[in-house]
Every structure is written in structure tokens, then in C-alpha cells.
């Protein structure tokens, strides 16, 4: 078992692991509507203003979910696992930056994920347990998605993806679990988190409609 699988087994419960397995099945086969499946799980990230749909605020938190939804609904998903995971990490980074005293209004370079987690832990904003889980998530997904040499293998195949579909599905379910905890902290600090994560739905573990 690789480090992602080992982390997932310790961090996720049986239902969450089943959700990752089912999401993998949908992402692997173009006949399933994986986009609407992902949309049913994530918070609403838009509002309609003057006949146009716009990202709700805070933008750095909700905007990456649009791309998670969009890339998760593409055919031949195996070609998009890396960008899917980059946006998963972007959502968590947005949550973290809004736990700082002076968060930016718009998305932009946020600095190293790990250092931000360390700063928030030292300030007692994050518990040691949550900080450790975020660090491990960063090591498993964020660093290798942004830096190709993080998973360097000599003479690796040209068609070999940075992440498998199953690893992308695990990242998505782990994001959900971490984000729920971060949303709770954000709300406690007075950040307007208007769209929450839906409660776990047993229907998520059954077959989803075809496209």
C-alpha cells in the first residue's frame, strides 16, 4: 500500500472509503454522470446576480469548487487527475488563508501550504491533530501535484499519470472531511460561510444516472 492509501485508511471511515470507491467507478466510465454526482456532494458555489451566475464569497474558498466540479465531469478523467487535485488543494488553501487575520479578497498566490498550517497551529487556530492531517494531505497530494519531481522515478513511462483515478477520488473525499472541520473553525471566527457541506447521503453509495 502506498502512502496515499495508508493515509486514507487511517483518516477515512468505512462509509467514506466506500464513497471513494464508488466515485472511482463513475470517473472511470464515461457513461456515468460523474459531474452531477460531484455536484451533489460539494457546497453550492454560485449565486445568480442580474441573470448571471457568479461565485459566492469568499471567492478563494468557493471558486476552486467550480473547477473541482468541472474537471470531475469531463470525459476521459484519467487525463485530468492532476488539475482536479490542484483545485481540491486550492479549496483547502482558501479555507486556511481565511483563518488568518487579514485574508485577501481575491484568489492569488498564497505561499507554502505547509508553512500556513504551521503558523495557524502555532497561533492555536488549528489543533495539533487537524494540523497533522493537513500536513499529511499536503505531502500526499499538494506537493506532488504542483512539483513534478516530487514523485520522480527514473525512466518513467511517458503516459504514466501523476495520480490514479482512485487517488483523485480519495483526495476528493479527504478534502470533504478536512473542509467540514475548517468550515466549522471559519464560522466560529465570524467568516460568512453561507453554503455548507451537505450531510453524508447514503444515496451517494449507489449507482448514479448515465450521461
BELBEL-V487598 format. One record per residue. SS is DSSP state (A for helix, B for strand, O for the rest). Layout:
SS  SS
This chain:
O  O  A  A  A  A  A  A  A  A  A  O  O  A  A  A  A  A  A  A  A  A  A  A  A  A  A  A  O  O  O  B  O  A  A  A  A  A  A  A  A  O  O  O  O  B  B  B  B  O  O  B  B  B  B  O  O  O  A  A  A  A  A  A  A  A  A  A  A  A  A  A  O  O  O  O  A  A  A  O  A  A  A  A  A  A  A  A  A  A  A  A  A  A  A  A  A  O  O  O  O  O  O  O  O  O  O  O  O  O  O  O  A  A  A  A  A  A  A  A  A  A  O  O  O  O  O  A  A  A  A  A  A  A  A  A  A  A  A  A  A  A  A  A  A  A  O  A  A  A  A  O  O  O  O  O  O  O  O  O  O  O  O  O  A  A  A  A  A  A  A  A  A  A  A  A  A  A  A  A  A  A  A  A  A  A  A  A  O  O  O  O  O  O  O  O  O  O  O  O  O  A  A  A  A  O  O  O  O  B  O
